[in-house]
Amino acid sequence: MSLAIEDLRISIRGRTVVDGVSLALGDGDRLGLIGESGSGKSLTALAVLGLLPAGSTVTGSIRLDGRELVGLGDRELAAVRGKRAGIVFQEPVTALNPIRRVGAQIGESLRIHYGFSKRQALERAVRLAERVHLPDPEHIVQRYPHELSGGQRQRVAIAAALATGPRLIIADEPTTALDVTIQAGILDLFDREVGESGASLLFITHDLAVLARIVPRAVVLAAGRVVEEATVEGLLTAPAHPVTAALAEAAYATGFTDPAFEGHR
Ligand SMILES: Nc1ncnc2c1ncn2[C@@H]1O[C@H](COP(=O)(O)OP(=O)(O)OP(=O)(O)O)[C@@H](O)[C@H]1O
């Protein structure tokens, strides 16, 4: 599914927090959205899903497969969100409901948007749990989020996002809260699932080293504006903006080495 954002402006209670962002993602393509904390990455993603905080005003254009989303009502946006786009947030602890079993949460969108019965949704949840390599899928779906590790919870969140077969997946820092070895497994999972499903991917992070493993190109945001767009290799090896240079420095400082980029350093 294609996504085209043009001149997106978001203000919250009179303060402009996203200030003229444009980006385009072709059907089946992957794009990174990177920037420092507070640069407007999450709000841009939330605008696509119609999940902006109360008191936000939006202007500009957000088109999914050519269909304008800015100005749609809550019900129409909820349908887009549930059926066509999936989002995975940074913190599965807050994204998951602590008092509902994980199987019910994985299958929830199938019940809401496709009329699955409880039992059908649970059966599908077991299969999805298997697909994201959760151990012992039949039993794990009966557990509560706090009974799972952080990495397992993130796999639950990914399974929930994949449940309806979305054509656009938005991942907002899905590995930031995880330690490095767990991160690698989750990135591999994204890579495989997105690749197999042919969905488009918008991947948000502040970490260029993470981006280098999952997307070929990225848009850099600073203070609510796009300051650069290039291949991830280009951002790492020849950053044009000081913010990008700082992100590249940070990636190398945390030990980022990738054979593909070795020659440029
Ligand atoms: N609910 C809200 N109410 C008021 N201001 C908000 C709200 N959410 C975000 N903001 C402000 O909007 C700006 C952009 O926030 P956003 O969450 O998009 O940044 P981000 O780049 O995703 O940062 P992070 O990496 O820390 O998540 C920030 O200055 C933030 O303080």
The ligand as an ORCA input file, in Angstrom:
! r2SCAN-3c Opt
* xyz 0 1
  N       0.154     14.472     23.809
  C       0.962     15.527     23.604
  N       0.641     16.751     24.092
  C       1.431     17.816     23.879
  N       2.612     17.765     23.207
  C       2.992     16.587     22.711
  C       2.192     15.402     22.873
  N       2.827     14.381     22.267
  C       3.984     14.898     21.764
  N       4.060     16.211     22.019
  C       5.177     17.101     21.618
  O       5.347     17.031     20.208
  C       6.736     17.009     19.867
  C       7.015     15.806     18.993
  O       6.735     14.616     19.734
  P       6.927     13.146     19.136
  O       6.425     12.211     20.172
  O       6.363     13.067     17.785
  O       8.507     13.063     19.040
  P       9.419     11.814     18.696
  O      10.362     12.284     17.643
  O       8.606     10.621     18.386
  O      10.217     11.612     20.052
  P      10.601     10.285     20.884
  O      11.716      9.651     20.100
  O      11.043     10.814     22.190
  O       9.366      9.438     20.939
  C       7.498     16.998     21.177
  O       7.962     18.288     21.416
  C       6.475     16.612     22.200
  O       6.741     17.242     23.408
*
